[in-house]
Amino acid sequence: MEAQNNCFIGCEKSFDESSAIIFGAGFDGTTSFKPGARFAPSAMREDSWYIESYSPYFDKDLEDLNLFDFGDLELPYGDKKTALRIIQEHVQEIIDANKIPIMIGGEHLVSLAPIKALSKKYDDLHIIHFDAHTDLRNEYLGEALSHATVLRRIYDQLGDDRLNQFCIRSGLKEEFQWAKTHSHLEKFTYNTLEERVNVLKNKPVYITIDLDVFDPSVFPGTGTPEPGGINFHDMLKIIETLSKLENVVGMDVVELSPKYDTSGASTAVACKTLRELILATVK
């Protein structure tokens, strides 16, 4: 008798034989509108078995890669600093074993932890970020650590000319002004993505996709829906462009809140986004 499947589809190899490690970071302790992203990793694992491991878009199969799903980290819901520490320590173990961390959030704050760990190994680490929101506030409601401040905290870690942000359509005026001198930020679209990928082709790159980058008509299952986003075919074009990167050292998808889309469509979109991203960037 075998245990029922409780991993993301196609990620059934052992840790030792795998080149990339999936894990869940179900934390949503700073969500500013509707909580529920903590349930995303388990929802995506369950629903992934209904999308197939094979991608007809890229003619590749997850089963042809060496992928291991660790499962979910146990994180304290009310303690963001401890949660970030646990995630960072876990990612450190992954990169010490020369493997690529692939994280399923959780709210966007969790992205700070793997980037901190990776920045110790790669002093020229760059970020490619897709989102509806700038996430560049210096503080939110008096708190420096928030899903509304995460890219600002990442900037604090990495410095100028490291952030590449696309499809951004919401934020404070001050955030957009700050970005003009500290970040490559493209409002609304991803027209300059190929140019940036060409510049960063051989650099170590971490990819973070906040799933509210999708239009709410495509992806209502998120805590901070923002009209005016992309559709799934746009995401496929984005991922095809990202496939030209030669040194993707980590990635995440965050901010799915499955309870807000009872149809399951948002979770399906999240699963297929992760499938295509892995197939395109894990060499």
N, C-alpha and C positions, 0 to 999 in steps of 0.2 A: 504494500500500500504506500502511495506517495502523498505527501502533503498537497493541499490545494495551492494553486498559484497565488502568491501574495507579493510578487515582484512586478515591475514594469515589463511588459511583453518584450521578449528577446534578450533580457538581461539576466540570464540564468547561469552564467559561467561563475567559477570560483573567484575569490579575490585575487589569489596569486596569479592566475592565468589571464586576468583582465587588464586592459590598458586604460579603462575609464571606469569610474565608480559613481553610481547614482546613489543619492541619499535624500531623505526628506527632512526639511527643517520647518516643521509646522508651528511657527510662532506668529502671533498677530497682536502682540501686546501694546503696540502704539498706533494701531489703525485709527485714522481720524474720522472715518464716516461709518461704514458698515463692516463689522468684524466677521470672520469666518474663513480667512485664508489658512488657518491652522488645519483645516480639513482637506486641503487640496492634495497633498501627497497620497493619502490613502484613496481618495476618489480617482485620481489619475491612474494609480496602479490598477484598480478594479476595472475601470473603463478602457484601459489600454488593450485589454484582451479582445475588444470588439472592433479595433481599427486595423489589425494585422501588423506584423513586424516588417513586412515588405512595403517599400515606397515605390509606386509606379512613377512618381515624379522624378526620382533620382536613379531608379532601377538598382536599388540597393536594399539590403535586408539587415535588420539589427542582429539577426542570428548569425550573420557572417562576421560580425565584430566580436571582440572579447569584452563583454560588459557584465558587471556585477552590480546588483541592487542590494545595498546594505540594509535598507529599511529606513525607518524614521528615528531620528535622534530624540531622546527624552529631554524635553526642554521645559523649564519652569515658566508658566504662562505670564506671571507678573513681574519677572525679573529679567529685563532686557540685557543687562550687562553679563549676567551669568549665562544666559542663552547664547549671546555672541561668543563668550569664551568657550563654551562647549563646542559650538560649530567650528570655531577657529582651530581648536585642538584636534577635532576630527579631520578637518581638511589638511592639517599639518601631517597627520599620519598618512593620508592619501598621497600627498606630494613627496613625502619622504620615501615612499615606495615607488616613486617615478610614475605615478598614475594621474589621470586627469579627473578632477572633481566635477561632478554634474549635480547641481542642487535643485530640488523642487521646493519652492517656498509654499506657504509662508508669505508674510508681508515683505516689502522691499528692503526693510532694514537688515534682514538677514544677509543680504549681499555684501555688507561691509566685512563680515568675518572671513569668508574665503579670500577676498581681495587683500585683506591684511596679511593673511598667511602667504599668499602667492607673492606679495610685494617683497617679502624677505628673500625669496629665491630669485626673483626677477626684478632687478633695480630699474629696468626700463619698461615695466608693465603698462599697457594701455587698456582702456575700457571702451567698448562699443555698447551703447545703451539705447534701448528702444522703449518709449514710454509716452503716455499722454501728458505727464507732469514733469516739470523741471527737477524737482526734488533737490533744489539748491538752496533752500532756506538755511540760514545759520542756526536758527532755533524755531521750534514750533510749540506754542503754549508754554514757553520757558524751558523746553527740553531740547538738548543738543542732539540726542539720539532719538530719531523718529523716522518713519518711512517717508516723511516729507523733507528730511534733511540728509538722507543717506548719500546722495551724490556729492553733497558738500563735505561730508565726513570722508568720503573716498578721495576727494580733492585734497583734503588736509593730509591724507596719507601719501598721495602720489605727486601732487604739485601741478603746475601749469602744463598745458599741451598734452594731457593724458586722457581727458574726457572727450568722447565723441558721442553726441546725443542726437537722436533722430525722431521725427514725428511728434515733437513736443508741441502741445497746444494749450497748456494751462500752467499758470504759475503767477507769482507776484511780479509786478513790473520790475522791482529791484532784482529779482532773480535773472530775468532776461538781460538786464543791463549788466549785471555782474558777469554773466556768461560771455559777453562780448570780448572780454579781455582774459578770460580764464578757461574757456571751454569752446570746443567746436560744437555749436548747437544749431541744428536746423529745425526751424519751425514747420510743422504740419506734414512734411514729406521726408523722403530719403533720397533726394536727387543727387546729393553729394557723397552718398555712401560708397560708390565704386571708386571715386577719387581717394577717399580716406583709406579704403581697403588696399589700394595700390601703394599708398604711402606706408601702411602698416603691415604689408604682406609678410615680412619676415620677422616682425617684432612679436614678442609675447603679448597675447591679447586675451582678455576676459570679456565674454559676452553676457550681458544681462538683459533679459526681456521681461519688462513689466507687461503683463497680458492686457492691461487696460489700454495699451497702444491700439488694440482693435476697437472699431466702432461698437458701441453698445448694441446696435442691431445685429451684429455678428457675435458679440461676446458680452451679454448682459451679466454674466456671473462673476462680478468683481465688486470690490468694496467701494471703489471710487470711479464709477462710469463717467466717461467724458465724450460727448458727441463730437463727431468730426474725424474719427479714426480710420484706420486702414481696414481692408478686408483680407481674407485668407490668401487670395492670389497675390496681393501685395507682399504678404509675408513669405510666400514661396520665392518671389523675386529677390527679396531681401536675403533669404537664406542661400539662394543660388550665388549671390554676390559674396556672401560670407565664406562660401566654399573655396574661394580663391586664397584665403588666409592660410599660411603655412605653419603657424605656431599658435593655435588656440590652446591655452593652458588651463582653461576652466570656463564654466558657463552656468547660467541658472535661468529658470522661468519662475516668476513669482506673481502673487496677487490674484490667482484664481480663488474665488469664493463660491464653491459649487452650490451652496444652499440657495443662492439667489437666481439660479437658473434650473428649475425643476425639470426642464426638458432634457437636460444633460448635454445640450449642444455646446455650451461653453467648455465643459470638461473634454469633450471630443476634440474641439479646436485646440485646447491646451495640449492634449496628448499628441495630436498630429504635428503641432509646432515643435514639440520636443523631439519627436521621432525624426523629423526632417533635419532639425538642427544637429542632432547627433550624427546622422548619416553624412551630412555635408561637411562637418568640421572635425570629427574624430578620424585622424588619418591612420 
